[in-house]
Amino acid sequence: MTPTLWGRATSVNVQKVMWALAECEIAHTRIDAGGRFGRTESDEFGAMTPLRRVPVWQEDGITLWESHAILRHLARGPAAALWPKTSAERATADQWIEFTTTTLLPPLIGVFYQKVRLAPPDRSVDLLSTHLGGLDTALDILDARLADSPWLSGPSFSIADIAAGSPMYRYFTMDIPRPHRPALADWYARLTRRSAYRETVMTSYDELRGA
């Protein structure tokens, strides 16, 4: 079967997989699902993932859900260029992927909801402040790492940069205070020079705005 990615292009988690596929020019089909496209409540989708969330990746003999699992799978196969070369660098990549899940994304998503997804009457100044505090902590950690290394796993761009870099477009374009973090800013600038990043991540999220 033709490799297939299920998920809407405005989902950050789907964008991670789209970016990896674009970096390595991997032929595939993408089917819009989730959000305004629906499909996630169908029996067909439920058979692919009990979570009924995007993304889902299908190819011969395998169906995968969870964006970072999909990234790792691709990097061990057709997207091998994104897999660090040494064991130490691979472990470091895994560390920053886990950091993205546990420490970076929760407050960043919280900020995005308070500034974009929710309608103004439904927003909370207190929650926004809490999420911004958590985000500052996470970004300070990222900035310190990137002051010592051009990419998160070491000298080469990898799936760790895809995992952590996918939500950065939203961070740098939301109407929020952004303390100067020179290493983080330089890393983001390098990401924006990658054509695959511009094509898959630097896209409008206006349809997600609350009324």
MDAnalysis code that builds the backbone (N, CA, C; Angstrom):
import MDAnalysis as mda
import numpy as np

u = mda.Universe.empty(633, n_residues=211, atom_resindex=np.repeat(np.arange(211), 3), trajectory=True)
u.add_TopologyAttr("name", ["N", "CA", "C"] * 211)
u.add_TopologyAttr("resid", np.arange(1, 212))
u.add_TopologyAttr("resname", ["MET", "THR", "PRO", "THR", "LEU", "TRP", "GLY", "ARG", "ALA", "THR", "SER", "VAL", "ASN", "VAL", "GLN", "LYS", "VAL", "MET", "TRP", "ALA", "LEU", "ALA", "GLU", "CYS", "GLU", "ILE", "ALA", "HIS", "THR", "ARG", "ILE", "ASP", "ALA", "GLY", "GLY", "ARG", "PHE", "GLY", "ARG", "THR", "GLU", "SER", "ASP", "GLU", "PHE", "GLY", "ALA", "MET", "THR", "PRO", "LEU", "ARG", "ARG", "VAL", "PRO", "VAL", "TRP", "GLN", "GLU", "ASP", "GLY", "ILE", "THR", "LEU", "TRP", "GLU", "SER", "HIS", "ALA", "ILE", "LEU", "ARG", "HIS", "LEU", "ALA", "ARG", "GLY", "PRO", "ALA", "ALA", "ALA", "LEU", "TRP", "PRO", "LYS", "THR", "SER", "ALA", "GLU", "ARG", "ALA", "THR", "ALA", "ASP", "GLN", "TRP", "ILE", "GLU", "PHE", "THR", "THR", "THR", "THR", "LEU", "LEU", "PRO", "PRO", "LEU", "ILE", "GLY", "VAL", "PHE", "TYR", "GLN", "LYS", "VAL", "ARG", "LEU", "ALA", "PRO", "PRO", "ASP", "ARG", "SER", "VAL", "ASP", "LEU", "LEU", "SER", "THR", "HIS", "LEU", "GLY", "GLY", "LEU", "ASP", "THR", "ALA", "LEU", "ASP", "ILE", "LEU", "ASP", "ALA", "ARG", "LEU", "ALA", "ASP", "SER", "PRO", "TRP", "LEU", "SER", "GLY", "PRO", "SER", "PHE", "SER", "ILE", "ALA", "ASP", "ILE", "ALA", "ALA", "GLY", "SER", "PRO", "MET", "TYR", "ARG", "TYR", "PHE", "THR", "MET", "ASP", "ILE", "PRO", "ARG", "PRO", "HIS", "ARG", "PRO", "ALA", "LEU", "ALA", "ASP", "TRP", "TYR", "ALA", "ARG", "LEU", "THR", "ARG", "ARG", "SER", "ALA", "TYR", "ARG", "GLU", "THR", "VAL", "MET", "THR", "SER", "TYR", "ASP", "GLU", "LEU", "ARG", "GLY", "ALA"])
u.atoms.positions = np.array([
    [0.836, -1.191, 0.000],
    [0.000, 0.000, 0.000],
    [0.876, 1.248, 0.000],
    [0.339, 2.333, -0.545],
    [1.043, 3.608, -0.491],
    [1.090, 4.081, 0.953],
    [2.250, 4.442, 1.475],
    [2.294, 4.968, 2.840],
    [1.317, 6.128, 2.989],
    [0.579, 6.121, 4.089],
    [-0.489, 7.100, 4.281],
    [-0.375, 7.756, 5.640],
    [-0.468, 9.077, 5.641],
    [-0.507, 9.863, 6.867],
    [-1.911, 10.409, 7.036],
    [-2.516, 10.092, 8.171],
    [-3.832, 10.622, 8.510],
    [-3.639, 11.807, 9.452],
    [-4.236, 12.956, 9.091],
    [-4.182, 14.098, 9.991],
    [-4.265, 15.412, 9.242],
    [-4.838, 16.399, 9.907],
    [-4.988, 17.731, 9.313],
    [-3.653, 18.477, 9.363],
    [-3.433, 19.305, 8.364],
    [-2.154, 20.000, 8.229],
    [-1.954, 21.097, 9.262],
    [-3.004, 21.467, 10.000],
    [-2.873, 22.505, 11.022],
    [-2.547, 21.943, 12.401],
    [-2.412, 20.639, 12.517],
    [-2.029, 20.020, 13.786],
    [-0.506, 20.010, 13.906],
    [0.022, 20.545, 15.006],
    [1.472, 20.540, 15.204],
    [2.016, 19.118, 15.185],
    [1.297, 18.182, 15.778],
    [1.787, 16.807, 15.807],
    [1.807, 16.177, 14.419],
    [0.846, 16.533, 13.592],
    [0.866, 16.071, 12.202],
    [1.996, 16.765, 11.439],
    [2.202, 18.042, 11.723],
    [3.260, 18.790, 11.048],
    [4.636, 18.177, 11.291],
    [4.853, 17.613, 12.469],
    [6.140, 16.950, 12.736],
    [6.405, 15.859, 11.703],
    [5.401, 15.039, 11.465],
    [5.562, 13.934, 10.521],
    [5.661, 14.469, 9.095],
    [4.832, 15.447, 8.760],
    [4.896, 16.052, 7.429],
    [6.284, 16.620, 7.154],
    [6.852, 17.271, 8.156],
    [8.178, 17.866, 8.008],
    [9.233, 16.791, 7.738],
    [9.210, 15.721, 8.529],
    [10.174, 14.636, 8.327],
    [10.033, 14.027, 6.932],
    [8.806, 13.822, 6.507],
    [8.568, 13.257, 5.174],
    [9.081, 14.189, 4.081],
    [8.868, 15.495, 4.278],
    [9.329, 16.463, 3.282],
    [10.848, 16.564, 3.259],
    [11.478, 16.509, 4.430],
    [12.942, 16.574, 4.493],
    [13.576, 15.478, 3.642],
    [12.988, 14.300, 3.688],
    [13.578, 13.134, 3.012],
    [12.861, 12.766, 1.723],
    [11.932, 13.622, 1.306],
    [11.209, 13.429, 0.039],
    [10.610, 12.026, -0.056],
    [9.903, 11.636, 0.990],
    [9.289, 10.311, 1.053],
    [7.889, 10.378, 0.445],
    [7.657, 9.597, -0.571],
    [6.350, 9.581, -1.237],
    [5.293, 9.011, -0.295],
    [4.150, 9.665, -0.246],
    [3.070, 9.214, 0.629],
    [1.787, 9.925, 0.231],
    [0.699, 9.480, 0.824],
    [-0.593, 10.142, 0.698],
    [-0.984, 10.680, 2.067],
    [-1.543, 11.892, 2.093],
    [-2.058, 12.413, 3.364],
    [-3.568, 12.579, 3.260],
    [-4.278, 12.110, 4.275],
    [-5.732, 12.215, 4.334],
    [-6.101, 13.130, 5.491],
    [-6.812, 14.209, 5.204],
    [-7.229, 15.131, 6.258],
    [-8.132, 14.419, 7.254],
    [-7.823, 14.581, 8.520],
    [-8.645, 14.010, 9.594],
    [-8.427, 14.842, 10.839],
    [-9.445, 14.868, 11.683],
    [-9.377, 15.662, 12.894],
    [-9.866, 17.076, 12.652],
    [-10.222, 17.767, 13.737],
    [-10.705, 19.132, 13.613],
    [-11.942, 19.206, 12.744],
    [-11.963, 20.191, 11.854],
    [-13.150, 20.401, 11.012],
    [-13.372, 19.279, 10.000],
    [-12.375, 18.421, 9.822],
    [-12.505, 17.337, 8.850],
    [-13.186, 16.098, 9.432],
    [-13.269, 16.022, 10.755],
    [-13.895, 14.850, 11.358],
    [-13.092, 13.587, 11.106],
    [-13.785, 12.500, 10.896],
    [-13.241, 11.169, 10.601],
    [-12.727, 10.440, 11.840],
    [-12.300, 11.142, 12.868],
    [-11.679, 10.458, 14.004],
    [-12.679, 9.645, 14.819],
    [-13.965, 9.919, 14.683],
    [-14.973, 9.154, 15.422],
    [-15.510, 7.975, 14.618],
    [-15.008, 7.787, 13.417],
    [-15.491, 6.684, 12.585],
    [-14.944, 5.351, 13.083],
    [-15.624, 4.285, 12.730],
    [-15.148, 2.944, 13.090],
    [-13.792, 2.667, 12.443],
    [-13.622, 3.140, 11.216],
    [-12.352, 2.925, 10.512],
    [-11.194, 3.551, 11.282],
    [-11.398, 4.772, 11.757],
    [-10.320, 5.447, 12.472],
    [-10.084, 4.808, 13.835],
    [-11.168, 4.439, 14.514],
    [-11.035, 3.783, 15.806],
    [-10.292, 2.465, 15.723],
    [-10.380, 1.802, 14.578],
    [-9.640, 0.555, 14.388],
    [-8.145, 0.808, 14.235],
    [-7.776, 2.035, 13.844],
    [-6.361, 2.371, 13.680],
    [-5.730, 2.832, 14.981],
    [-6.479, 3.568, 15.798],
    [-5.944, 4.065, 17.059],
    [-7.046, 4.180, 18.099],
    [-6.865, 3.600, 19.276],
    [-7.883, 3.720, 20.319],
    [-7.998, 5.138, 20.864],
    [-6.979, 5.969, 20.622],
    [-7.017, 7.347, 21.109],
    [-7.864, 8.254, 20.227],
    [-8.086, 7.834, 18.983],
    [-8.861, 8.627, 18.016],
    [-8.273, 10.031, 17.842],
    [-6.947, 10.076, 17.823],
    [-6.252, 11.343, 17.608],
    [-5.301, 11.206, 16.423],
    [-4.991, 12.341, 15.817],
    [-4.001, 12.370, 14.736],
    [-2.653, 12.772, 15.328],
    [-1.565, 12.340, 14.651],
    [-1.482, 11.632, 13.383],
    [-1.543, 10.116, 13.542],
    [-1.861, 9.473, 12.424],
    [-1.725, 8.022, 12.292],
    [-0.946, 7.767, 11.006],
    [-0.005, 6.838, 11.077],
    [0.815, 6.485, 9.915],
    [0.563, 5.029, 9.559],
    [0.316, 4.794, 8.285],
    [0.103, 3.432, 7.790],
    [1.054, 3.135, 6.639],
    [1.634, 1.959, 6.676],
    [2.378, 1.439, 5.536],
    [2.234, -0.069, 5.580],
    [2.838, -0.769, 4.660],
    [2.678, -2.219, 4.602],
    [3.007, -2.866, 5.943],
    [1.998, -3.495, 6.537],
    [2.240, -4.280, 7.734],
    [2.303, -3.515, 9.031],
    [2.079, -2.207, 9.013],
    [2.181, -1.463, 10.267],
    [1.232, -0.273, 10.272],
    [0.622, -0.035, 11.427],
    [-0.155, 1.173, 11.686],
    [0.371, 1.763, 12.983],
    [0.793, 3.017, 12.944],
    [1.398, 3.661, 14.109],
    [0.652, 4.931, 14.469],
    [0.499, 5.159, 15.765],
    [0.022, 6.448, 16.251],
    [1.025, 6.954, 17.279],
    [0.893, 8.225, 17.642],
    [1.841, 9.004, 18.449],
    [2.949, 9.531, 17.530],
    [3.003, 10.860, 17.442],
    [3.884, 11.500, 16.459],
    [5.352, 11.150, 16.656],
    [5.798, 11.071, 17.899],
    [7.223, 10.801, 18.112],
    [7.578, 9.352, 17.807],
    [6.645, 8.442, 18.025],
    [6.876, 7.051, 17.614],
    [6.993, 6.964, 16.096],
    [6.163, 7.731, 15.406],
    [6.226, 7.746, 13.940],
    [7.560, 8.326, 13.475],
    [8.001, 9.413, 14.116],
    [9.291, 9.998, 13.752],
    [10.424, 8.993, 13.918],
    [10.427, 8.292, 15.042],
    [11.499, 7.319, 15.284],
    [11.451, 6.190, 14.247],
    [10.245, 5.751, 13.933],
    [10.094, 4.686, 12.933],
    [10.641, 5.134, 11.584],
    [10.280, 6.322, 11.157],
    [10.756, 6.825, 9.870],
    [12.273, 6.992, 9.871],
    [12.804, 7.481, 10.997],
    [14.245, 7.728, 11.067],
    [15.059, 6.440, 11.054],
    [14.439, 5.340, 11.437],
    [15.128, 4.048, 11.376],
    [14.975, 3.384, 10.003],
    [14.229, 4.044, 9.118],
    [13.990, 3.470, 7.799],
    [14.217, 4.486, 6.705],
    [13.143, 4.919, 6.038],
    [13.317, 5.775, 4.861],
    [13.850, 7.171, 5.167],
    [13.732, 7.618, 6.420],
    [14.248, 8.936, 6.803],
    [15.519, 8.797, 7.635],
    [16.373, 7.856, 7.247],
    [17.584, 7.564, 8.023],
    [18.505, 8.767, 8.151],
    [18.407, 9.709, 7.233],
    [19.241, 10.909, 7.314],
    [18.943, 11.729, 8.564],
    [17.780, 11.502, 9.164],
    [17.383, 12.249, 10.360],
    [17.760, 11.531, 11.650],
    [18.362, 10.356, 11.542],
    [18.716, 9.543, 12.712],
    [20.184, 9.793, 13.037],
    [20.509, 10.260, 14.246],
    [21.913, 10.522, 14.574],
    [22.795, 9.300, 14.351],
    [24.050, 9.570, 14.053],
    [24.950, 8.494, 13.638],
    [25.494, 7.667, 14.795],
    [25.685, 8.267, 15.965],
    [26.292, 7.534, 17.072],
    [25.254, 7.198, 18.130],
    [25.578, 6.198, 18.935],
    [24.670, 5.800, 20.010],
    [24.437, 6.945, 20.988],
    [25.491, 7.680, 21.314],
    [25.359, 8.795, 22.255],
    [24.444, 9.877, 21.695],
    [24.596, 10.177, 20.416],
    [23.752, 11.201, 19.806],
    [22.307, 10.735, 19.695],
    [22.101, 9.449, 19.450],
    [20.727, 8.929, 19.396],
    [20.066, 9.016, 20.770],
    [20.825, 8.696, 21.811],
    [20.280, 8.810, 23.167],
    [19.961, 10.262, 23.497],
    [20.831, 11.165, 23.063],
    [20.590, 12.587, 23.302],
    [19.360, 13.065, 22.543],
    [19.191, 12.585, 21.318],
    [17.984, 12.930, 20.558],
    [16.739, 12.466, 21.302],
    [16.771, 11.233, 21.804],
    [15.631, 10.724, 22.566],
    [15.357, 11.583, 23.796],
    [16.420, 12.011, 24.453],
    [16.255, 12.859, 25.636],
    [15.483, 14.127, 25.303],
    [15.843, 14.793, 24.196],
    [15.181, 16.046, 23.844],
    [13.788, 15.825, 23.270],
    [13.561, 14.679, 22.671],
    [12.198, 14.346, 22.250],
    [11.308, 14.174, 23.476],
    [11.817, 13.481, 24.493],
    [11.043, 13.312, 25.724],
    [10.842, 14.649, 26.426],
    [11.859, 15.483, 26.432],
    [11.740, 16.826, 27.005],
    [10.628, 17.606, 26.311],
    [10.553, 17.470, 25.004],
    [9.493, 18.154, 24.260],
    [8.118, 17.716, 24.749],
    [7.957, 16.409, 24.955],
    [6.667, 15.875, 25.397],
    [6.325, 16.313, 26.811],
    [7.286, 16.212, 27.716],
    [6.984, 16.408, 29.138],
    [7.073, 17.852, 29.600],
    [7.944, 18.651, 28.974],
    [8.280, 19.956, 29.539],
    [7.980, 21.125, 28.617],
    [8.205, 20.962, 27.315],
    [8.001, 22.068, 26.381],
    [6.561, 22.200, 25.911],
    [5.984, 21.108, 25.441],
    [4.662, 21.207, 24.815],
    [3.528, 21.569, 25.768],
    [3.475, 21.021, 26.998],
    [2.319, 21.358, 27.841],
    [2.120, 22.859, 28.056],
    [3.155, 23.629, 28.469],
    [2.901, 25.059, 28.633],
    [2.723, 25.790, 27.308],
    [3.410, 25.337, 26.255],
    [3.264, 26.010, 24.969],
    [1.850, 25.836, 24.431],
    [1.317, 24.633, 24.561],
    [-0.070, 24.401, 24.147],
    [-1.022, 25.240, 24.995],
    [-0.731, 25.334, 26.295],
    [-1.561, 26.155, 27.169],
    [-1.581, 27.606, 26.738],
    [-0.416, 28.144, 26.390],
    [-0.341, 29.524, 25.908],
    [-1.107, 29.666, 24.592],
    [-0.945, 28.706, 23.703],
    [-1.619, 28.771, 22.405],
    [-3.139, 28.778, 22.575],
    [-3.617, 27.995, 23.512],
    [-5.063, 27.990, 23.762],
    [-5.523, 29.340, 24.298],
    [-4.775, 29.902, 25.228],
    [-5.191, 31.164, 25.829],
    [-5.091, 32.343, 24.862],
    [-4.168, 32.287, 23.925],
    [-3.971, 33.405, 23.003],
    [-4.642, 33.213, 21.647],
    [-4.922, 31.961, 21.271],
    [-5.416, 31.702, 19.915],
    [-6.703, 30.880, 19.904],
    [-6.670, 29.710, 20.493],
    [-7.787, 28.778, 20.335],
    [-9.069, 29.252, 21.016],
    [-8.940, 29.837, 22.186],
    [-10.133, 30.247, 22.929],
    [-10.614, 31.619, 22.477],
    [-11.922, 31.808, 22.473],
    [-12.483, 33.129, 22.229],
    [-12.103, 34.048, 23.391],
    [-11.909, 35.341, 23.135],
    [-11.474, 36.252, 24.196],
    [-12.263, 36.157, 25.499],
    [-13.597, 36.016, 25.475],
    [-14.313, 35.935, 26.756],
    [-13.968, 34.696, 27.580],
    [-13.428, 33.679, 26.933],
    [-13.141, 32.417, 27.621],
    [-11.702, 32.320, 28.116],
    [-10.911, 33.343, 27.883],
    [-9.501, 33.297, 28.254],
    [-9.298, 33.673, 29.721],
    [-8.189, 33.200, 30.268],
    [-7.871, 33.448, 31.674],
    [-6.483, 34.069, 31.781],
    [-6.416, 35.257, 32.341],
    [-5.130, 35.922, 32.541],
    [-4.247, 35.109, 33.477],
    [-4.849, 34.542, 34.509],
    [-4.075, 33.751, 35.474],
    [-3.494, 32.497, 34.829],
    [-4.307, 31.793, 34.039],
    [-3.800, 30.596, 33.368],
    [-2.714, 30.948, 32.363],
    [-2.907, 32.039, 31.633],
    [-1.888, 32.460, 30.678],
    [-0.571, 32.732, 31.392],
    [-0.634, 33.422, 32.514],
    [0.579, 33.719, 33.280],
    [1.275, 32.443, 33.739],
    [0.489, 31.481, 34.206],
    [1.062, 30.204, 34.649],
    [1.742, 29.482, 33.492],
    [1.066, 29.424, 32.355],
    [1.631, 28.731, 31.197],
    [2.878, 29.446, 30.675],
    [2.867, 30.781, 30.681],
    [4.043, 31.523, 30.229],
    [5.241, 31.255, 31.136],
    [4.983, 31.125, 32.434],
    [6.066, 30.810, 33.357],
    [6.680, 29.453, 33.065],
    [5.827, 28.462, 32.833],
    [6.329, 27.132, 32.491],
    [7.066, 27.122, 31.167],
    [6.560, 27.901, 30.218],
    [7.203, 27.970, 28.911],
    [8.568, 28.636, 29.012],
    [8.662, 29.696, 29.816],
    [9.958, 30.348, 30.008],
    [10.990, 29.368, 30.558],
    [10.584, 28.566, 31.515],
    [11.501, 27.572, 32.085],
    [11.987, 26.601, 31.016],
    [11.060, 26.090, 30.216],
    [11.424, 25.135, 29.165],
    [12.337, 25.769, 28.126],
    [12.034, 26.996, 27.733],
    [12.826, 27.636, 26.689],
    [14.203, 28.048, 27.189],
    [14.314, 28.376, 28.467],
    [15.643, 28.644, 29.034],
    [16.522, 27.396, 28.943],
    [15.928, 26.241, 29.194],
    [16.670, 24.979, 29.097],
    [17.093, 24.723, 27.648],
    [16.172, 24.937, 26.722],
    [16.509, 24.770, 25.300],
    [17.614, 25.730, 24.883],
    [17.503, 26.981, 25.307],
    [18.489, 27.989, 24.933],
    [19.878, 27.606, 25.434],
    [19.944, 27.093, 26.661],
    [21.237, 26.684, 27.213],
    [21.841, 25.545, 26.402],
    [21.026, 24.591, 26.010],
    [21.528, 23.488, 25.190],
    [22.040, 24.001, 23.855],
    [21.262, 24.876, 23.225],
    [21.605, 25.346, 21.890],
    [22.770, 26.328, 21.896],
    [23.114, 26.850, 23.058],
    [24.321, 27.667, 23.168],
    [25.576, 26.811, 23.049],
    [25.433, 25.516, 23.336],
    [26.572, 24.588, 23.297],
    [26.601, 23.707, 22.058],
    [25.487, 23.654, 21.321],
    [25.385, 22.726, 20.192],
    [24.476, 23.328, 19.130],
    [24.840, 23.222, 17.858],
    [23.993, 23.816, 16.819],
    [22.638, 23.137, 16.680],
    [22.590, 21.848, 17.020],
    [21.347, 21.083, 16.944],
    [21.171, 20.314, 18.247],
    [19.967, 19.892, 18.533],
    [19.686, 19.338, 19.857],
    [20.428, 18.045, 20.150],
    [20.612, 17.201, 19.152],
    [21.280, 15.924, 19.416],
    [22.787, 15.992, 19.217],
    [23.285, 17.114, 18.697],
    [24.714, 17.228, 18.444],
    [25.001, 18.058, 17.214],
    [25.981, 17.653, 16.411],
    [26.397, 18.479, 15.278],
    [25.466, 18.439, 14.069],
    [24.544, 17.484, 14.038],
    [23.688, 17.322, 12.857],
    [22.209, 17.477, 13.193],
    [21.464, 18.036, 12.257],
    [20.008, 18.138, 12.353],
    [19.410, 16.739, 12.470],
    [18.406, 16.585, 13.351],
    [17.820, 15.259, 13.575],
    [16.345, 15.366, 13.930],
    [15.748, 14.210, 14.194],
    [14.336, 14.193, 14.576],
    [14.089, 14.929, 15.888],
    [15.116, 15.109, 16.714],
    [14.930, 15.893, 17.939],
    [14.589, 17.335, 17.596],
    [15.239, 17.882, 16.580],
    [14.945, 19.250, 16.150],
    [13.555, 19.344, 15.525],
    [13.120, 18.281, 14.873],
    [11.765, 18.264, 14.319],
    [10.734, 18.256, 15.439],
    [10.952, 17.414, 16.441],
    [9.994, 17.328, 17.550],
    [9.863, 18.664, 18.269],
    [10.995, 19.257, 18.636],
    [10.959, 20.510, 19.396],
    [10.738, 21.725, 18.509],
    [11.148, 21.635, 17.248],
    [11.058, 22.792, 16.367],
    [9.694, 23.026, 15.757],
    [8.877, 21.988, 15.684],
    [7.564, 22.150, 15.049],
    [6.693, 23.206, 15.724],
    [6.622, 23.267, 17.067],
    [5.785, 24.300, 17.676],
    [6.433, 25.678, 17.736],
    [7.687, 25.803, 17.323],
    [8.383, 27.080, 17.461],
    [7.816, 28.170, 16.564],
    [7.271, 27.785, 15.410],
    [6.665, 28.807, 14.555],
    [5.529, 29.510, 15.294],
    [4.747, 28.752, 16.022],
    [3.643, 29.361, 16.764],
    [4.178, 30.225, 17.903],
    [5.213, 29.746, 18.566],
    [5.798, 30.545, 19.646],
    [6.276, 31.888, 19.112],
    [6.958, 31.884, 17.990],
    [7.547, 33.116, 17.481],
    [6.553, 34.005, 16.739],
    [5.340, 33.555, 16.531],
    [4.350, 34.383, 15.838],
    [3.154, 34.751, 16.708],
    [3.042, 34.196, 17.896],
    [1.962, 34.593, 18.800],
    [2.262, 35.957, 19.419],
    [1.202, 36.644, 19.815],
    [1.325, 37.951, 20.465],
    [1.583, 37.743, 21.957],
    [2.835, 37.431, 22.282],
    [3.238, 37.179, 23.666],
    [4.621, 37.778, 23.889],
    [4.976, 38.042, 25.152],
    [6.344, 38.497, 25.422],
    [7.336, 37.375, 25.132],
    [8.455, 37.739, 24.511],
    [9.490, 36.749, 24.190],
    [10.844, 37.275, 24.652],
    [11.260, 36.920, 25.853],
    [12.593, 37.333, 26.309],
    [13.654, 36.886, 25.307],
    [14.688, 37.703, 25.176],
    [15.721, 37.379, 24.189],
    [16.527, 36.167, 24.633],
    [16.521, 35.180, 23.788],
    [17.327, 33.976, 23.994],
    [18.114, 33.773, 22.702],
    [19.345, 34.248, 22.664],
    [20.071, 34.290, 21.386],
    [20.272, 32.939, 20.724],
    [20.591, 31.918, 21.503],
    [20.832, 30.602, 20.897],
    [19.538, 30.018, 20.342],
    [18.446, 30.191, 21.073],
    [17.144, 29.720, 20.598],
    [16.754, 30.449, 19.317],
    [16.961, 31.767, 19.296],
    [16.614, 32.554, 18.110],
    [17.443, 32.133, 16.904],
    [18.720, 31.863, 17.124],
    [19.575, 31.433, 16.012],
    [19.147, 30.062, 15.485],
    [18.810, 29.164, 16.400],
    [18.328, 27.830, 16.001],
    [17.050, 27.943, 15.181],
    [16.118, 28.768, 15.666],
    [14.867, 28.953, 14.932],
    [15.143, 29.536, 13.544],
    [16.082, 30.476, 13.467],
    [16.426, 31.049, 12.161],
    [16.960, 29.969, 11.222],
    [17.741, 29.042, 11.758],
    [18.242, 27.946, 10.917],
    [17.093, 27.050, 10.453],
    [16.134, 26.824, 11.344],
    [14.973, 26.021, 10.947],
    [14.223, 26.687, 9.798],
    [14.048, 28.001, 9.891],
    [13.259, 28.701, 8.873],
    [13.944, 28.720, 7.515],
    [15.221, 28.428, 7.484],
    [15.926, 28.368, 6.202],
    [15.780, 27.006, 5.519],
    [15.155, 26.070, 6.199],
    [14.929, 24.742, 5.618],
    [13.608, 24.770, 4.847],
    [13.659, 24.441, 3.580],
    [12.452, 24.533, 2.752],
    [11.338, 23.635, 3.278],
    [11.683, 22.463, 3.811],
    [10.658, 21.553, 4.330],
    [9.938, 22.167, 5.528],
    [10.651, 22.930, 6.332],
    [10.031, 23.602, 7.480],
    [9.064, 24.680, 6.998],
    [9.509, 25.453, 6.041],
    [8.639, 26.512, 5.531],
    [7.372, 25.935, 4.908],
    [7.502, 24.821, 4.208],
    [6.358, 24.241, 3.504],
    [5.349, 23.588, 4.445],
    [5.819, 22.993, 5.529],
    [4.930, 22.173, 6.357],
    [4.562, 22.792, 7.694],
    [5.413, 23.673, 8.212],
    [5.189, 24.217, 9.556],
    [4.836, 25.700, 9.536],
    [5.497, 26.461, 8.691],
    [5.266, 27.907, 8.667],
    [4.031, 28.223, 7.828],
    [2.904, 27.748, 8.308],
    [1.636, 27.899, 7.598],
    [0.604, 28.532, 8.531],
    [-0.426, 29.091, 7.952],
    [-1.431, 29.812, 8.736],
    [-2.165, 28.896, 9.710],
    [-2.379, 29.406, 10.914],
    [-3.231, 28.698, 11.874],
    [-4.491, 29.509, 12.178],
    [-4.853, 30.415, 11.258],
    [-6.019, 31.272, 11.481],
    [-7.304, 30.474, 11.680],
    [-7.424, 29.321, 11.008],
    [-8.662, 28.554, 11.146],
    [-8.839, 28.000, 12.559],
    [-7.786, 28.034, 13.365],
    [-7.876, 27.532, 14.733],
    [-8.280, 28.613, 15.728],
    [-8.370, 29.845, 15.286],
    [-8.661, 30.943, 16.204],
    [-10.093, 30.870, 16.722],
    [-10.229, 31.149, 18.020],
    [-11.559, 31.230, 18.612],
    [-12.303, 32.444, 18.091],
    [-13.593, 32.347, 18.041],
    [-14.399, 33.442, 17.492],
    [-14.256, 34.698, 18.338],
])
